[in-house]
Amino acid sequence: MKKPWYRRRRFLLPLSILPVILIFVGPWPADNTPYAQAGYFSDTVRRLDVPASATGRLRAGFAEVEITPPVGHQLAGFTGRRPFASDSVFSRCYARALTLAVGDVEVTVLAVDLLLVNDELAGAVLADAGLEPGEIFFTATHTHGGPGQWADHPLEKLIIGNYDADYAKRLSQQLADAVSQSRAELVPVETALVTVEATGTQWNRIDRKRATFDQLSALLFRPLDRPDGPPIVALASFGAHATVAGHHSHAINADYPGALVDRVRAETGATNVMFAAGSVGDASALRPAAETREEMAVKVGERLADMLTAPIQEAGYDQTATLANAYLPVELPPVRVPVTKALRLSPLSTRWVAPDHSHLHALRIGPAMLIGFPGDYSGELAGRLADGLSDTGLTVIPTSFNGDYLGYVISDDDFFGAAKYETRILNFHGPWLGPYLNDLAARLARSMAD
């Protein structure tokens, strides 16, 4: 018996909608062609140029500007924090700027007690400071207890809180003030680098059985007229996520990096200390017992600081140094929001998620090679990069959040082998972004090694 027309239409309607869903939502098959065979790779490699470099007497300037927001301001870092508003101040937040110069080469390292530095904030700081891209090496401590409300991308609002244009402008001006003040007066300095293996202080977020990149480092700068004194600036870097205080804390706090800064200053006599998040993409800090999560963060920071104290006090300094600065605009793989390692959401509905271009920034300071990555850069990649550059004699210090945010920058092995938050939810460019940026970083580093 033939079905009534209304029953046939009810059956056909879902079938007619299905192609529309597949086109605009997906899933679509994913293209896993290696990056070296892609046009974005060759286009970017052609941009590689001779970096600005000079060897001689190093000069340095430092400035610190407090950026602690008022109580009630929303915090950045956790989607699960409810409410986002802060209710107290546990530790204060700062923007710290270190300007270095040799000859005509001059660059400022800006480390801020923020979750990250995105492209819009970095651009505003450069404009406010009257500088060009590449003249500021951006990084952040990645504290999840610092000020929010300065990012207007829909995805960023989920983590950073309701956008406040007036506050975003005020924050960019504060950061620019720190940069400008650090450039106002430079004094001759000598420099040293210390590194320790901070074994047993962090665990691998992607694979608990795998090791982490445990390098804890500090670049030191001491005035030439005080050769027996403590450093005037120490720039420390480590890779554990600054999430120790946790999402239940509503206190404004700098997490463990703030405690590390305070402890290094107190124990070594260093006048100024700053912290840059390292390879945080697959590393979280091991948490010691404490009465509160905020006190737990203090213990983590103080333990790391104590590992640096003796090496800082015993460091040998060089009176001349090579300062080289390279800023590379980078074409990116197409935006790819993964469903599985072989499937993706439709590009028609996900192009807005992430940009199609970014940058890398490499900065050589004597024996140290700072390489800034635009996202949560992983220790797995850091280990590969350090091993690949071991013959240069330079110590690779990878940092994250260098003036842009592309999500988690992970290895291809982790993308294909682990269905995790870091490899699926906050992966915006597929399996080859990490190896691709590592390749470019190695090329930049080698151009600055001679």
C-alpha positions as CSV (number, residue, x, y, z in Angstrom):
1,M,0.0,0.0,0.0
2,K,1.4,3.4,-1.0
3,K,2.3,5.7,2.0
4,P,0.4,9.0,2.3
5,W,2.2,12.1,0.9
6,Y,2.7,13.6,4.4
7,R,4.6,10.5,5.6
8,R,6.9,10.6,2.5
9,R,7.7,14.2,3.1
10,R,8.5,13.7,6.7
11,F,11.1,11.0,5.7
12,L,12.6,13.0,2.8
13,L,13.1,16.2,4.8
14,P,16.0,14.9,7.0
15,L,17.6,13.5,3.9
16,S,17.5,16.9,2.2
17,I,19.0,18.6,5.2
18,L,21.9,16.1,5.6
19,P,24.0,17.4,2.7
20,V,23.7,21.0,4.1
21,I,24.9,19.7,7.5
22,L,27.8,17.9,5.9
23,I,28.8,20.9,3.8
24,F,28.7,23.5,6.6
25,V,29.4,21.4,9.7
26,G,31.1,18.3,8.6
27,P,32.8,16.1,9.3
28,W,35.1,16.5,6.3
29,P,38.2,14.3,5.5
30,A,41.4,15.9,6.7
31,D,44.5,16.5,4.6
32,N,47.5,15.2,6.4
33,T,50.1,16.2,3.7
34,P,53.4,16.9,5.5
35,Y,54.2,20.6,5.9
36,A,57.4,20.5,3.8
37,Q,55.2,19.7,0.7
38,A,52.9,22.7,1.3
39,G,52.9,26.1,-0.3
40,Y,52.7,27.9,3.1
41,F,56.1,26.4,4.0
42,S,57.9,27.5,0.8
43,D,56.3,30.9,0.9
44,T,57.6,31.5,4.5
45,V,61.1,30.0,3.9
46,R,61.5,32.6,1.1
47,R,61.1,35.3,3.8
48,L,64.1,34.2,5.8
49,D,66.6,36.9,5.9
50,V,69.9,37.8,7.6
51,P,69.1,38.7,11.2
52,A,70.2,42.0,12.8
53,S,73.3,41.1,14.8
54,A,76.1,42.8,16.7
55,T,78.9,41.7,19.0
56,G,80.4,43.9,21.7
57,R,79.6,45.6,25.0
58,L,76.0,44.9,26.1
59,R,73.8,47.6,27.6
60,A,70.6,47.0,29.5
61,G,67.6,48.9,31.0
62,F,64.8,47.6,33.1
63,A,61.3,48.8,34.2
64,E,58.4,47.3,36.1
65,V,54.8,48.5,36.0
66,E,52.1,47.1,38.2
67,I,49.0,45.8,36.4
68,T,47.0,44.4,39.3
69,P,43.4,45.1,38.5
70,P,40.8,46.2,41.1
71,V,39.0,43.5,43.1
72,G,35.9,42.5,41.2
73,H,37.7,42.6,37.8
74,Q,37.3,39.3,36.0
75,L,40.2,36.8,35.9
76,A,41.6,34.9,32.9
77,G,42.4,31.3,32.5
78,F,39.6,28.9,33.4
79,T,36.3,28.3,31.6
80,G,35.2,26.4,34.7
81,R,35.8,29.3,37.1
82,R,32.4,30.6,38.3
83,P,32.1,33.5,38.7
84,F,34.9,35.0,36.7
85,A,35.1,38.0,39.0
86,S,38.0,38.3,41.5
87,D,37.2,38.6,45.2
88,S,40.6,39.5,46.7
89,V,44.3,40.0,46.0
90,F,46.8,37.2,47.0
91,S,49.8,38.4,45.0
92,R,50.2,41.4,42.7
93,C,50.7,41.3,38.9
94,Y,53.3,43.2,36.9
95,A,54.6,44.0,33.4
96,R,58.4,43.8,33.4
97,A,60.5,45.0,30.5
98,L,64.2,44.4,29.8
99,T,65.8,46.3,27.0
100,L,69.1,45.1,25.6
101,A,71.4,46.8,23.1
102,V,74.7,46.1,21.3
103,G,75.7,48.7,18.8
104,D,72.7,49.5,16.6
105,V,70.8,46.3,17.6
106,E,68.2,47.1,20.3
107,V,65.3,44.9,21.5
108,T,63.0,44.8,24.5
109,V,61.9,41.6,26.3
110,L,58.4,42.1,27.8
111,A,57.2,39.5,30.3
112,V,53.7,40.1,31.8
113,D,51.6,38.5,34.5
114,L,48.9,37.6,32.0
115,L,47.5,34.3,30.7
116,L,48.9,35.1,27.3
117,V,49.6,38.0,24.8
118,N,47.5,37.8,21.7
119,D,48.0,39.6,18.4
120,E,45.6,42.5,19.2
121,L,47.2,43.3,22.6
122,A,50.8,43.0,21.1
123,G,49.8,45.4,18.2
124,A,48.3,47.9,20.6
125,V,51.5,47.8,22.8
126,L,53.7,48.3,19.8
127,A,51.6,51.3,18.6
128,D,51.5,52.9,22.1
129,A,55.3,52.5,22.4
130,G,55.9,53.8,18.9
131,L,57.8,50.6,17.9
132,E,57.7,48.1,15.0
133,P,57.1,44.4,15.0
134,G,60.3,42.6,16.1
135,E,61.4,45.4,18.4
136,I,59.5,43.8,21.4
137,F,60.0,40.1,22.3
138,F,56.6,39.3,24.0
139,T,56.0,36.6,26.5
140,A,53.8,36.0,29.6
141,T,54.0,34.1,32.8
142,H,50.7,32.3,31.9
143,T,49.2,32.8,35.3
144,H,45.6,31.8,35.4
145,G,44.9,34.3,38.2
146,G,45.8,37.5,36.3
147,P,43.5,40.1,34.8
148,G,41.1,39.3,32.0
149,Q,38.6,41.3,29.9
150,W,41.2,42.5,27.3
151,A,40.4,40.1,24.4
152,D,37.4,40.3,22.1
153,H,37.7,37.1,20.0
154,P,34.6,34.9,20.8
155,L,36.8,31.9,21.8
156,E,39.0,34.1,24.0
157,K,36.1,35.5,25.8
158,L,35.3,32.0,27.1
159,I,38.6,32.0,28.9
160,I,39.5,35.7,29.4
161,G,36.1,37.1,30.4
162,N,33.8,39.8,29.1
163,Y,35.6,42.2,26.8
164,D,36.1,45.7,28.2
165,A,37.5,48.0,25.5
166,D,38.5,50.7,28.0
167,Y,40.4,48.3,30.1
168,A,42.1,46.7,27.1
169,K,43.4,50.2,26.1
170,R,44.5,50.9,29.7
171,L,46.4,47.6,29.9
172,S,48.2,48.1,26.5
173,Q,49.3,51.6,27.7
174,Q,50.6,50.1,31.0
175,L,52.6,47.5,29.1
176,A,53.9,50.2,26.6
177,D,54.9,52.4,29.6
178,A,57.1,49.5,30.9
179,V,58.7,49.1,27.5
180,S,59.3,52.9,27.1
181,Q,60.7,53.2,30.6
182,S,63.1,50.3,30.1
183,R,64.5,52.0,27.0
184,A,65.0,55.4,28.6
185,E,68.4,54.7,30.2
186,L,70.7,51.8,29.3
187,V,73.8,51.0,31.4
188,P,76.8,48.8,30.4
189,V,76.4,45.2,31.8
190,E,78.0,41.9,31.6
191,T,75.9,38.8,31.2
192,A,75.7,35.2,32.3
193,L,73.5,32.2,31.7
194,V,72.6,29.5,34.2
195,T,70.6,26.3,33.6
196,V,69.5,23.5,35.9
197,E,67.5,20.3,35.3
198,A,64.4,20.8,37.5
199,T,63.6,17.0,37.6
200,G,60.6,16.0,39.7
201,T,58.8,19.3,39.5
202,Q,56.3,18.7,36.7
203,W,54.4,16.0,34.9
204,N,53.4,15.5,31.3
205,R,49.8,16.5,30.6
206,I,49.5,14.5,27.4
207,D,51.2,11.3,28.4
208,R,51.9,10.8,32.1
209,K,54.5,8.1,31.3
210,R,56.6,10.5,29.2
211,A,59.3,12.8,30.5
212,T,59.0,16.6,30.3
213,F,61.4,19.3,29.2
214,D,62.8,20.1,32.6
215,Q,65.2,22.9,31.8
216,L,65.0,25.8,34.3
217,S,67.1,28.8,33.1
218,A,68.1,32.3,34.1
219,L,69.8,35.0,32.1
220,L,71.7,37.4,34.3
221,F,72.8,40.9,33.8
222,R,75.2,42.7,36.1
223,P,76.6,46.3,35.9
224,L,80.2,46.6,34.8
225,D,80.9,49.0,37.7
226,R,79.8,46.4,40.3
227,P,81.6,43.2,39.2
228,D,81.3,41.5,42.6
229,G,77.7,42.4,43.2
230,P,74.4,40.6,42.4
231,P,72.7,40.9,39.0
232,I,70.4,43.9,38.4
233,V,68.2,41.7,36.2
234,A,67.5,38.0,36.1
235,L,65.2,36.6,33.4
236,A,64.0,33.1,34.5
237,S,62.1,30.6,32.4
238,F,60.4,27.3,33.0
239,G,57.8,25.1,31.3
240,A,55.1,24.1,33.9
241,H,51.6,25.6,33.5
242,A,50.9,28.3,36.0
243,T,47.7,26.8,37.1
244,V,48.6,25.7,40.6
245,A,46.2,28.0,42.4
246,G,43.4,26.4,40.4
247,H,39.9,27.4,39.2
248,H,38.4,27.5,42.7
249,S,40.6,30.4,43.6
250,H,39.0,33.8,42.9
251,A,42.0,35.8,44.2
252,I,44.1,37.9,41.9
253,N,47.5,36.1,41.9
254,A,50.6,35.6,39.9
255,D,50.7,31.9,40.7
256,Y,54.1,30.1,41.0
257,P,56.0,32.5,38.7
258,G,55.2,35.4,41.1
259,A,56.6,33.4,44.1
260,L,59.7,32.4,42.0
261,V,60.4,36.1,41.2
262,D,60.1,37.1,44.9
263,R,62.2,34.3,46.1
264,V,65.0,34.8,43.6
265,R,65.1,38.5,44.4
266,A,65.3,37.8,48.1
267,E,67.8,35.0,48.0
268,T,70.3,36.3,45.4
269,G,70.0,40.1,45.9
270,A,69.0,40.5,42.3
271,T,67.5,44.0,41.9
272,N,64.9,42.9,39.3
273,V,63.6,39.5,38.3
274,M,61.2,38.5,35.5
275,F,59.7,35.2,34.4
276,A,58.8,33.9,30.9
277,A,56.6,30.8,30.4
278,G,58.6,28.1,28.6
279,S,57.3,24.9,27.0
280,V,54.0,24.8,28.8
281,G,52.1,22.9,26.1
282,D,52.4,19.5,27.8
283,A,53.6,20.3,31.3
284,S,51.9,20.9,34.6
285,A,53.6,21.6,38.0
286,L,53.6,18.9,40.6
287,R,51.7,20.3,43.6
288,P,53.1,20.0,47.1
289,A,50.9,19.8,50.2
290,A,49.7,23.2,51.5
291,E,46.8,24.6,53.4
292,T,45.4,26.5,50.3
293,R,45.9,26.3,46.6
294,E,47.5,29.7,46.6
295,E,50.0,28.6,49.2
296,M,50.7,25.6,47.1
297,A,51.6,27.9,44.2
298,V,54.0,29.7,46.5
299,K,55.7,26.5,47.4
300,V,56.2,25.5,43.8
301,G,57.7,28.9,42.9
302,E,60.0,28.9,45.9
303,R,61.2,25.3,45.2
304,L,62.2,26.3,41.7
305,A,63.8,29.5,42.9
306,D,65.9,27.6,45.4
307,M,67.2,25.5,42.5
308,L,68.5,28.6,40.9
309,T,70.0,30.4,43.9
310,A,73.4,28.7,44.1
311,P,74.0,28.7,40.3
312,I,73.1,32.4,40.2
313,Q,75.5,33.3,43.0
314,E,78.3,31.2,41.4
315,A,77.7,32.3,37.7
316,G,80.6,33.5,35.6
317,Y,80.0,36.6,33.5
318,D,81.1,37.7,30.0
319,Q,81.8,41.4,29.3
320,T,81.0,41.1,25.6
321,A,78.1,39.4,24.0
322,T,76.4,38.8,20.6
323,L,72.9,40.2,20.4
324,A,71.0,39.1,17.4
325,N,67.3,39.7,16.6
326,A,65.2,37.9,14.0
327,Y,61.4,38.4,13.4
328,L,59.8,36.2,10.8
329,P,56.2,36.6,9.5
330,V,54.8,33.1,9.0
331,E,52.1,31.7,6.7
332,L,50.1,29.1,8.5
333,P,48.5,25.7,7.6
334,P,44.8,26.1,6.9
335,V,42.6,26.3,10.0
336,R,41.6,22.8,10.9
337,V,39.3,22.0,13.9
338,P,39.8,18.3,14.3
339,V,37.1,15.7,15.1
340,T,39.6,12.8,14.9
341,K,43.1,12.6,13.4
342,A,41.5,11.8,10.0
343,L,38.3,14.0,10.2
344,R,37.8,17.8,10.7
345,L,34.9,20.2,11.0
346,S,33.9,22.0,7.8
347,P,36.3,24.8,6.8
348,L,33.2,26.8,5.7
349,S,32.2,27.2,9.4
350,T,35.5,27.3,11.1
351,R,37.7,29.8,9.2
352,W,37.0,32.4,11.8
353,V,38.5,30.3,14.6
354,A,42.2,31.1,14.0
355,P,44.3,33.3,11.7
356,D,46.1,32.3,8.5
357,H,49.3,34.1,9.4
358,S,51.5,34.6,12.5
359,H,55.2,35.1,13.3
360,L,58.2,33.6,15.1
361,H,60.7,35.7,17.0
362,A,64.2,34.6,17.8
363,L,66.6,36.5,20.1
364,R,70.2,35.5,20.7
365,I,71.7,36.9,23.9
366,G,75.3,35.7,24.2
367,P,75.1,31.9,24.7
368,A,71.3,31.9,25.0
369,M,68.8,31.5,22.1
370,L,65.4,32.7,23.1
371,I,62.7,31.5,20.6
372,G,59.2,32.9,21.1
373,F,56.3,30.7,19.9
374,P,52.7,32.0,19.3
375,G,50.9,29.6,21.6
376,D,51.2,26.8,24.3
377,Y,54.5,25.4,22.9
378,S,55.1,21.8,24.0
379,G,58.1,20.3,25.8
380,E,58.2,17.4,23.3
381,L,58.9,19.9,20.5
382,A,61.4,21.8,22.8
383,G,63.4,18.6,23.3
384,R,63.5,18.0,19.5
385,L,64.6,21.6,18.9
386,A,67.3,21.6,21.6
387,D,68.7,18.3,20.3
388,G,68.7,19.5,16.7
389,L,70.6,22.6,17.7
390,S,73.0,21.1,20.2
391,D,75.9,21.4,17.7
392,T,75.7,25.2,17.7
393,G,76.8,25.4,21.3
394,L,73.9,27.7,22.1
395,T,71.3,27.0,24.9
396,V,67.8,27.0,23.4
397,I,65.3,28.7,25.7
398,P,61.8,28.3,24.1
399,T,59.1,30.6,25.3
400,S,55.3,30.7,24.7
401,F,52.7,33.4,24.0
402,N,55.0,35.6,21.8
403,G,52.5,38.2,20.7
404,D,49.9,35.8,19.1
405,Y,47.9,32.8,20.1
406,L,47.4,29.7,17.9
407,G,46.3,27.3,20.6
408,Y,48.5,24.3,21.5
409,V,51.6,23.9,19.5
410,I,52.2,20.2,19.7
411,S,54.2,17.4,17.9
412,D,52.8,15.4,15.1
413,D,53.2,12.2,17.2
414,D,51.0,13.7,19.9
415,F,48.4,14.8,17.4
416,F,48.1,11.3,15.8
417,G,48.7,9.4,19.0
418,A,46.7,11.1,21.7
419,A,43.0,12.3,21.7
420,K,43.4,15.0,24.3
421,Y,42.2,18.5,25.1
422,E,45.6,19.8,23.8
423,T,45.4,17.8,20.5
424,R,41.7,18.2,19.7
425,I,39.8,21.0,21.4
426,L,42.6,23.6,21.4
427,N,44.4,22.5,18.2
428,F,43.5,24.8,15.4
429,H,46.0,24.0,12.6
430,G,46.4,20.2,12.6
431,P,49.4,17.9,13.1
432,W,52.1,19.9,11.3
433,L,51.9,23.3,13.0
434,G,54.4,22.2,15.7
435,P,57.0,20.5,13.4
436,Y,56.6,23.4,10.9
437,L,57.3,26.1,13.5
438,N,60.2,24.0,14.9
439,D,61.7,23.8,11.4
440,L,61.5,27.5,11.0
441,A,62.9,28.1,14.5
442,A,65.9,25.9,13.8
443,R,66.6,27.8,10.6
444,L,66.4,31.2,12.4
445,A,68.6,29.9,15.2
446,R,71.3,28.6,12.8
447,S,71.3,31.9,11.0
448,M,72.2,33.6,14.4
449,A,74.7,31.0,15.6
450,D,77.7,32.1,13.7
